[in-house]
Amino acid sequence: MSIMSKQDDLDDDLARDLGFALWRSPLRAKGRESQRIETCVMIAREVVAHLKRSLWRFEKLPPAEPHG
């Protein structure tokens, strides 16, 4: 696996985690489309791309506390 694909995997993991957090958030709007996890992940991918353009860097670590 190349370094670039590892980074892509980490970016996808981050987007999925952010998307899940958005989906579970009380801030999500009411309505059929806004309640789909895929929509939240798509939004999260845009957030990850913006943060990377802003020179943020991320590192994946084990969870600080159990979650589920």
N, CA, C and O atoms as a MOPAC input file, in Angstrom:
PM7 MOZYME 1SCF
protein

 N      0.85200 1    -1.17500 1     0.00000 1
 C      0.00000 1     0.00000 1     0.00000 1
 C      0.89800 1     1.23900 1     0.00000 1
 O      1.82500 1     1.32300 1     0.80600 1
 N      0.64600 1     2.17400 1    -0.86700 1
 C      1.47300 1     3.37400 1    -0.95000 1
 C      1.11000 1     4.35000 1     0.16500 1
 O      0.06100 1     4.23700 1     0.79800 1
 N      1.99800 1     5.30100 1     0.38600 1
 C      1.75900 1     6.31200 1     1.41700 1
 C      0.50700 1     7.11800 1     1.08800 1
 O     -0.28000 1     7.43600 1     1.98100 1
 N      0.32000 1     7.44700 1    -0.17600 1
 C     -0.84700 1     8.24300 1    -0.56300 1
 C     -2.14500 1     7.49700 1    -0.28000 1
 O     -3.10300 1     8.10400 1     0.19700 1
 N     -2.19900 1     6.21500 1    -0.55700 1
 C     -3.43900 1     5.48800 1    -0.29900 1
 C     -3.68200 1     5.32500 1     1.20100 1
 O     -4.83500 1     5.28400 1     1.63100 1
 N     -2.62200 1     5.23200 1     2.00300 1
 C     -2.79800 1     5.20100 1     3.46000 1
 C     -3.40600 1     6.51300 1     3.94500 1
 O     -4.29400 1     6.51300 1     4.79800 1
 N     -2.92400 1     7.63400 1     3.39800 1
 C     -3.47800 1     8.93700 1     3.77400 1
 C     -4.93100 1     9.04700 1     3.32100 1
 O     -5.77100 1     9.57900 1     4.04700 1
 N     -5.22300 1     8.55100 1     2.13700 1
 C     -6.60500 1     8.55400 1     1.65800 1
 C     -7.49600 1     7.73100 1     2.58400 1
 O     -8.62100 1     8.13300 1     2.88100 1
 N     -7.00100 1     6.58700 1     3.03700 1
 C     -7.76400 1     5.75500 1     3.97000 1
 C     -8.02000 1     6.50200 1     5.27700 1
 O     -9.12800 1     6.46200 1     5.81100 1
 N     -6.98700 1     7.19000 1     5.79500 1
 C     -7.16000 1     7.96400 1     7.02400 1
 C     -8.16700 1     9.08500 1     6.82400 1
 O     -8.98800 1     9.34800 1     7.70200 1
 N     -8.10600 1     9.75300 1     5.66100 1
 C     -9.06900 1    10.81600 1     5.37000 1
 C    -10.48100 1    10.26000 1     5.31300 1
 O    -11.41200 1    10.87900 1     5.82800 1
 N    -10.65100 1     9.09300 1     4.68900 1
 C    -11.97500 1     8.46700 1     4.62600 1
 C    -12.46000 1     8.06800 1     6.02300 1
 O    -13.63400 1     8.24600 1     6.34700 1
 N    -11.55800 1     7.52900 1     6.84800 1
 C    -11.92000 1     7.18100 1     8.22700 1
 C    -12.37400 1     8.42200 1     8.98500 1
 O    -13.38000 1     8.39000 1     9.69300 1
 N    -11.63000 1     9.51200 1     8.83600 1
 C    -11.98400 1    10.75700 1     9.51900 1
 C    -13.33700 1    11.26800 1     9.02300 1
 O    -14.16900 1    11.69200 1     9.82600 1
 N    -13.56100 1    11.23100 1     7.72000 1
 C    -14.83400 1    11.69100 1     7.16400 1
 C    -15.99000 1    10.83200 1     7.66400 1
 O    -17.05000 1    11.36000 1     8.00000 1
 N    -15.80000 1     9.50800 1     7.71900 1
 C    -16.86100 1     8.62700 1     8.23200 1
 C    -17.14300 1     8.91700 1     9.70400 1
 O    -18.30200 1     8.96100 1    10.11600 1
 N    -16.08700 1     9.11400 1    10.50000 1
 C    -16.28100 1     9.41200 1    11.92000 1
 C    -16.98200 1    10.75500 1    12.11500 1
 O    -17.88700 1    10.87100 1    12.94100 1
 N    -16.56300 1    11.76600 1    11.35500 1
 C    -17.22900 1    13.06900 1    11.43200 1
 C    -18.66900 1    12.96700 1    10.94100 1
 O    -19.57500 1    13.55200 1    11.53300 1
 N    -18.87500 1    12.22300 1     9.86000 1
 C    -20.21800 1    12.05000 1     9.32600 1
 C    -21.14300 1    11.37300 1    10.32700 1
 O    -22.30300 1    11.75800 1    10.47300 1
 N    -20.62100 1    10.35900 1    11.01700 1
 C    -21.42700 1     9.68000 1    12.02700 1
 C    -21.75300 1    10.64000 1    13.17300 1
 O    -22.87100 1    10.64200 1    13.68700 1
 N    -20.77000 1    11.45600 1    13.57000 1
 C    -21.00800 1    12.43700 1    14.63200 1
 C    -22.06900 1    13.45100 1    14.20400 1
 O    -22.93100 1    13.82100 1    15.00000 1
 N    -22.00800 1    13.90000 1    12.94600 1
 C    -23.02700 1    14.82200 1    12.43900 1
 C    -24.39800 1    14.16300 1    12.42700 1
 O    -25.39800 1    14.77900 1    12.79400 1
 N    -24.43300 1    12.90400 1    12.00200 1
 C    -25.69100 1    12.17700 1    11.92000 1
 C    -26.33800 1    12.02700 1    13.29500 1
 O    -27.56100 1    12.08900 1    13.42500 1
 N    -25.51200 1    11.83100 1    14.31300 1
 C    -26.02800 1    11.65500 1    15.67900 1
 C    -26.25900 1    12.98200 1    16.38400 1
 O    -26.87800 1    13.01600 1    17.44800 1
 N    -25.78000 1    14.06000 1    15.81700 1
 C    -25.82600 1    15.37800 1    16.44000 1
 C    -27.24000 1    15.91800 1    16.54900 1
 O    -28.06500 1    15.68300 1    15.66600 1
 N    -27.52700 1    16.63900 1    17.62600 1
 C    -28.83400 1    17.30600 1    17.71800 1
 C    -28.93300 1    18.49200 1    16.75600 1
 O    -30.00500 1    19.07600 1    16.60100 1
 N    -27.83000 1    18.84600 1    16.11700 1
 C    -27.84000 1    19.97200 1    15.17800 1
 C    -28.34900 1    19.59500 1    13.79600 1
 O    -28.64500 1    20.47200 1    12.98400 1
 N    -28.45500 1    18.29600 1    13.51900 1
 C    -28.90100 1    17.90400 1    12.17200 1
 C    -30.32800 1    18.40000 1    11.93200 1
 O    -31.17300 1    18.40300 1    12.82700 1
 N    -30.55200 1    18.80800 1    10.71800 1
 C    -31.85900 1    19.34600 1    10.34300 1
 C    -32.88200 1    18.21900 1    10.22500 1
 O    -32.53100 1    17.06600 1     9.97600 1
 N    -34.09500 1    18.56000 1    10.40100 1
 C    -35.17500 1    17.59000 1    10.22200 1
 C    -35.41400 1    17.38500 1     8.72700 1
 O    -35.25500 1    18.31100 1     7.93200 1
 N    -35.78400 1    16.20500 1     8.36700 1
 C    -36.08800 1    15.92800 1     6.96400 1
 C    -35.44100 1    14.63600 1     6.51700 1
 O    -34.44700 1    14.19000 1     7.09000 1
 N    -36.00700 1    14.05000 1     5.50500 1
 C    -35.57500 1    12.73300 1     5.03600 1
 C    -34.10300 1    12.73500 1     4.59300 1
 O    -33.33500 1    11.88700 1     5.04600 1
 N    -33.69200 1    13.66600 1     3.71900 1
 C    -32.33800 1    13.66100 1     3.16700 1
 C    -31.28300 1    13.91000 1     4.25300 1
 O    -30.21600 1    13.29600 1     4.23400 1
 N    -31.57800 1    14.80200 1     5.19100 1
 C    -30.58900 1    15.14200 1     6.21400 1
 C    -30.36000 1    13.99600 1     7.19200 1
 O    -29.36700 1    14.00100 1     7.92000 1
 N    -31.25300 1    13.01900 1     7.22500 1
 C    -31.11400 1    11.93800 1     8.19000 1
 C    -30.37500 1    10.74100 1     7.62400 1
 O    -30.22600 1     9.73400 1     8.31600 1
 N    -29.91300 1    10.82100 1     6.40300 1
 C    -29.16000 1     9.72000 1     5.80800 1
 C    -27.69200 1     9.84300 1     6.18500 1
 O    -27.10400 1    10.91300 1     6.02700 1
 N    -27.09700 1     8.77900 1     6.67400 1
 C    -25.68900 1     8.78300 1     7.07600 1
 C    -24.80100 1     9.13900 1     5.89000 1
 O    -23.77900 1     9.80400 1     6.06400 1
 N    -25.17800 1     8.70400 1     4.68000 1
 C    -24.37200 1     8.99200 1     3.49400 1
 C    -24.27000 1    10.49400 1     3.24400 1
 O    -23.22200 1    10.98300 1     2.82200 1
 N    -25.34200 1    11.21800 1     3.49800 1
 C    -25.33500 1    12.67200 1     3.33500 1
 C    -24.38200 1    13.31100 1     4.33300 1
 O    -23.62500 1    14.21700 1     3.98600 1
 N    -24.41900 1    12.84100 1     5.56100 1
 C    -23.52200 1    13.38300 1     6.59000 1
 C    -22.06500 1    13.09600 1     6.25500 1
 O    -21.20800 1    13.95500 1     6.46200 1
 N    -21.76800 1    11.91000 1     5.74400 1
 C    -20.39200 1    11.56400 1     5.36900 1
 C    -19.94300 1    12.43200 1     4.19400 1
 O    -18.79100 1    12.86300 1     4.15800 1
 N    -20.82400 1    12.69300 1     3.24300 1
 C    -20.48000 1    13.55300 1     2.11600 1
 C    -20.12100 1    14.95700 1     2.61600 1
 O    -19.13900 1    15.53800 1     2.15600 1
 N    -20.89000 1    15.49800 1     3.53400 1
 C    -20.59700 1    16.80900 1     4.11500 1
 C    -19.26700 1    16.76000 1     4.86100 1
 O    -18.45300 1    17.67700 1     4.74600 1
 N    -19.04800 1    15.69900 1     5.62100 1
 C    -17.81300 1    15.55900 1     6.39000 1
 C    -16.59400 1    15.49700 1     5.47500 1
 O    -15.53900 1    16.02100 1     5.83400 1
 N    -16.70800 1    14.87500 1     4.30800 1
 C    -15.58100 1    14.83500 1     3.36000 1
 C    -15.19700 1    16.24400 1     2.91600 1
 O    -14.01500 1    16.54700 1     2.75000 1
 N    -16.19000 1    17.09900 1     2.72400 1
 C    -15.91400 1    18.49300 1     2.37000 1
 C    -15.22500 1    19.21400 1     3.52500 1
 O    -14.32900 1    20.02700 1     3.30000 1
 N    -15.63500 1    18.92400 1     4.75200 1
 C    -14.99100 1    19.51200 1     5.92800 1
 C    -13.53600 1    19.05700 1     6.00600 1
 O    -12.65000 1    19.87900 1     6.23800 1
 N    -13.27600 1    17.76500 1     5.81500 1
 C    -11.90400 1    17.24000 1     5.84700 1
 C    -11.05600 1    17.91900 1     4.76800 1
 O     -9.92300 1    18.32000 1     5.03500 1
 N    -11.58900 1    18.05000 1     3.56900 1
 C    -10.84600 1    18.69700 1     2.47900 1
 C    -10.51200 1    20.13700 1     2.84100 1
 O     -9.39700 1    20.59500 1     2.59100 1
 N    -11.45800 1    20.85000 1     3.42300 1
 C    -11.21000 1    22.24000 1     3.82100 1
 C    -10.13100 1    22.31600 1     4.89800 1
 O     -9.23400 1    23.15700 1     4.82200 1
 N    -10.21400 1    21.44800 1     5.89100 1
 C     -9.21900 1    21.46000 1     6.96500 1
 C     -7.82400 1    21.14500 1     6.42400 1
 O     -6.84200 1    21.74200 1     6.86400 1
 N     -7.73100 1    20.21400 1     5.47600 1
 C     -6.43200 1    19.90000 1     4.87000 1
 C     -5.88900 1    21.10000 1     4.09600 1
 O     -4.69000 1    21.37700 1     4.14800 1
 N     -6.76300 1    21.81700 1     3.37500 1
 C     -6.32400 1    23.01700 1     2.66000 1
 C     -5.85700 1    24.09000 1     3.64300 1
 O     -5.02800 1    24.93300 1     3.30000 1
 N     -6.39000 1    24.05500 1     4.86300 1
 C     -6.01400 1    25.01000 1     5.90800 1
 C     -4.79800 1    24.52600 1     6.70300 1
 O     -4.45000 1    25.08900 1     7.74100 1
 N     -4.16600 1    23.47200 1     6.19300 1
 C     -2.92400 1    22.90800 1     6.74500 1
 C     -3.09500 1    22.19300 1     8.07800 1
 O     -2.13000 1    22.06100 1     8.83100 1
 N     -4.29600 1    21.73300 1     8.38200 1
 C     -4.49200 1    20.86800 1     9.53600 1
 C     -3.97100 1    19.48600 1     9.19000 1
 O     -4.07000 1    19.05000 1     8.04400 1
 N     -3.41800 1    18.79700 1    10.17500 1
 C     -2.96500 1    17.41800 1     9.99900 1
 C     -3.61800 1    16.57100 1    11.09000 1
 O     -3.85000 1    17.03800 1    12.20500 1
 N     -3.90700 1    15.32400 1    10.74600 1
 C     -4.63200 1    14.44800 1    11.65000 1
 C     -3.86400 1    13.15700 1    11.87000 1
 O     -3.13600 1    12.68600 1    10.99600 1
 N     -4.04200 1    12.59800 1    13.05500 1
 C     -3.42900 1    11.32500 1    13.39700 1
 C     -4.49500 1    10.46200 1    14.04500 1
 O     -5.20100 1    10.91500 1    14.94600 1
 N     -4.61400 1     9.23400 1    13.59800 1
 C     -5.61500 1     8.32900 1    14.17100 1
 C     -5.01300 1     7.58900 1    15.35800 1
 O     -3.97900 1     6.93000 1    15.24300 1
 N     -5.68000 1     7.71300 1    16.50100 1
 C     -5.27000 1     7.06000 1    17.74300 1
 C     -6.42200 1     6.20100 1    18.24800 1
 O     -7.55000 1     6.33000 1    17.77200 1
 N     -6.14200 1     5.33300 1    19.20200 1
 C     -7.24700 1     4.56400 1    19.80700 1
 C     -8.22200 1     5.51700 1    20.50500 1
 O     -7.81600 1     6.59500 1    20.93900 1
 N     -9.48600 1     5.14400 1    20.62000 1
 C    -10.45700 1     5.99900 1    21.31100 1
 C    -10.02000 1     6.29900 1    22.74200 1
 O     -9.48500 1     5.43600 1    23.43800 1
 N    -10.26000 1     7.53900 1    23.16400 1
 C     -9.94200 1     7.94700 1    24.52800 1
 C    -10.84200 1     7.23600 1    25.53400 1
 O    -10.44400 1     6.96700 1    26.66700 1
 N    -12.04900 1     6.94200 1    25.10000 1
 C    -13.01600 1     6.21500 1    25.93800 1
 C    -13.88000 1     5.35100 1    25.03000 1
 O    -14.03800 1     5.66300 1    23.85000 1
 N    -14.42800 1     4.29200 1    25.55200 1
 C    -15.27600 1     3.41700 1    24.73000 1
 C    -16.47800 1     4.19000 1    24.18400 1
 O    -17.03300 1     5.05200 1    24.86700 1
 N    -16.86300 1     3.88400 1    22.98400 1
 C    -18.04500 1     4.48700 1    22.38000 1
 C    -18.70600 1     3.45400 1    21.49200 1
 O    -18.09400 1     2.44600 1    21.13800 1
 N    -19.90700 1     3.69300 1    21.14700 1
 C    -20.58800 1     2.69800 1    20.33400 1
 C    -21.82600 1     3.20300 1    19.83100 1
 O    -22.53900 1     2.49500 1    19.12100 1

